């Protein structure tokens, strides 16, 4: 039974790791509140579904009054291989019934095409925003805005799936492929994160990751050092860490003696 359960765990871990960066199937997840830290007071809300973004832009008009624009169909045609993701569409100004009306009359909403918007996403935490309103053209660099820090603490099971970096020397013997863990314990306090990941009882593999956590929008990042009882050790990085009530997912990279592996690390909660 133990052998069967471990096979099931390995298959599940492989599926989880293949999904680690698939919170959106088209691209890295763009959804967030984006802003320019040097220009606090305006920003753009972006929600992604497949290859389409819905963006709401909150800025100020010529009189210094708050003004909203919406781009409901920013579309990217292809997944790029040598450049950032680019989503483009029309930008609209809308008006409608007063918010305090007894009922909302959708038929009274008007939409005026004022120009275009392009959101050029530079994974994982940067973007270039350009838009035009009645002939006025604006270009800005924006980043994900964070106002709270996620906490990864908990017990999980899952694993990582890696491949050798294409830039790794052919003589590199670093282990790659699926690494399943049936006991992952994460302690997260402030910016300090410790991950202990084990497989088997007694552990056939036991790895300890110690790093520093930072937040960018709804995503996190952990970078630090790791060591495993089988002898592997070096530096590691978790990028685009997304955590929820069901578990966490992230992209993963690690370097040992000049050999680099790339992949995904994800897990489901055990509690």
N, C-alpha and C positions, 0 to 999 in steps of 0.2 A: 504493500500500500504506500510506503514511503517513497519508493521508486516512482510509482504512478503519479503521486502528488507532486513530485519534483519535476516530472515531465510536463505535467499540466502547468506548473508554475513557470517553467522555462518558456513554454509556448505563449502563456499570458504575458510574460515579461517582454518577449519579442514583439508581441502586438502592441503593448504599451509603448515601447521605445520607438516603434515605427510611427506611432501617433504623437510623439512628444512635441513636435513642432506643427501639429496639424489641428490646432485650435481653430484655424481656418484652413480649409483644404487648398486654397489657391496660393496663399503666400504667408509669410510671417504675419502675425496678427497686428494690424494697423490700429485697431480700435483703441482710442484713448482721448484724453483732453491734451491738446498740443498748444504750446505757447513759446514766446521768446522771453527768457528770463530777464533780459535787459529792458523789456517793454511791458512790464506788468500792467494789466488792465484790459487787455484784449486777448482773444484766442480763438481756437477752432475745435469744436467737438467732432470727432470722426468715429463712425461705426462701420465696420466691414462685414459684409456677407458675401461669400464667394469672391468674385472679382469686381464687386461694386462697393463703393463707399458712399455713405450718406453723411454730408458735412454741414454743420451749422456754424457760421462765422459771426462772432459778436465783436463789433467795432463801434466807432463813433462817427457821426456825420459832421458836416461843415459847421454846425452850431454846437458841437460838443455833446450832442445827445446820443444816448445808446441806440444802436441800429443793428438789425439782424439781417443776414442773407443766408440762403440755403442752396446747397448743391446736392440734389437728391439722387444723382445718377453719375457719379464719377466712376468711369469704367476703365479697367486695364485689360487689354486684349490678350497679351501673351506674358508668360512668366519669363522675365529677362535672365540672361546668363552672363552678361558682361556689363550691366548697368543697373541702376536702381529701378524699383517698380515705379511706374508712372500711371496715375489715374487722372483722367481728364473728362470734363463735362461742362454743362451750362450752369450758370449762377443766376439765382432768382431773388427778387425782392417780393415779399408777400404782405398783404394787409387783410384784415378780417374783423369779425364782430368783437366788441369789447369783451374782455375776459370775465367781467362781472355780470354779463347778461344771464338771464334766467335759463336760457338754453343756447347751445352753439349752433349757428346756421352755417353749415359747411358750404352752402351755395353762395354765401356772401364773401368767401375768401377769394382774393384776386392774386394773380401771379404775374410778375413782370420780369421778362428776360433782360438782365442788365449786363451780361458778359459771360466770361468763362472762368473756370478754376482748374488748376492743375496741382495735384498733390504728388510730389516725387518722394517716395519713401526710400530712405537709406537705412537698411536694417543694421542693428535692431532698434536704435533709439533716436534717430535723426530724420529730418525731412526738410524739403524745400517747398514752400507754399507760394504760388503765384496766382493772381486773380485780377480781373478787370471789372470795373463798375462804371458804366456809361462813359467809356473811353479812358478812365483813369486806371493806370496799370500799377500793381503793387507786387513786389517780390520780397519774401521774408524767409529766414531760416528758423525752423521751429524744432522743439524737442518735446518729449513726453513730460507732462507735469505731474509731480508726485506731491501729495499732501498727507499721506499716511503710509506706514510701512507694514507690509505683510509679515506674517510670522509662520515659519515652516515647521515649528515644533510638532512632534507627534511620532506615532509608530506606523510604518508602512511596509508593504512588500512590493517588489517590482524588479527593476534592473536597468542595465545600460546595454546599448548596442553600438559598437564602434567599428570604424575602418581605419586603416593606416592613412595618414595624410599623403596626398600625391607628391608632396615635397620631402617626405621622409626617405632617407637613404635606403637603398635596396638591402643593405646589410642589417637593417634594423630588425630586431627579434621581438619587439614589444607585442604583447598579446592583444588581439583584436577579436571582434565578433560579439556574441551574446554573453553577458555576465549576469546571471539571475541572483537575486537576493531574497530570501524568505523572511528576513528580519532587518528592517532599516529603522534606526532610531535617530531622530534629528532633535538636537537641542539648539534653540535659537534665542539669544538674548541680546538686545541692542543690535550691534553690527557683527556680533560674534556668532558663528555657526559651526557646529560639530556634527558630522554625520558618521554613524557607525553602521556598516552594511555587512551582513553575514549571510552565508548559505550553508545549510546543513547543521546537524546536531550530533556530535560536536562540530564546530564550524570547519567546513572544508576550505572555505575562503572567508577572510575577515579583513575588511578595509576600513580605514579611518580617514576622513576628510576634515580638515580644519581650515576655515577661511573667514573672510570678511564679506559681509552682506551690504549691498547698496540697492536703492530703489529708484526706478525710472518709470513714472506712470504706474500702470498696474502690474508691471513686470519687475523682477528682481535680478540680481547678479551676485554670484558667490565666486571668489577667487582665493586660492590658498595652496596648501600642500596636502599630499595624501601618502599613505603607506599601506601595504597589504602584507598579510602574514606569509604569502608566497614569495615575497621579496621585491615586488614592484613598488616603486616610490617615485615621487616627483612633484610637479605642480599640476594644478587642475583649474578649470573654470567652468561654471554653470552660467549660461546666458539665457535671457528670455524666460526666467523662472516664473511660472504661473502656478499659484496654489489655490486650492478651494476645499470645500467640504469633502470632496471625493478623493483628493490626492494632489500630486504636483507633477509638472512636466517641465523639461528644460532641454536646451542643447548642451552638449558636453564636449570638452576637449581636455587632453592631458598630455604631458610631456615627461618622458623618462630618458635620461642619458642622451638627449638630442633626438629621440624618437617621439613623434607626435601621432596621436590618434584623435579622430573626430567622430562625433555621433550624437546620441540622445540619451538622456537619463530621465526616467519617469517611474512613478509608483502610485499605487492606490492606498488609501488609508486603511489601517487595520483597527482603528478606533474612532 
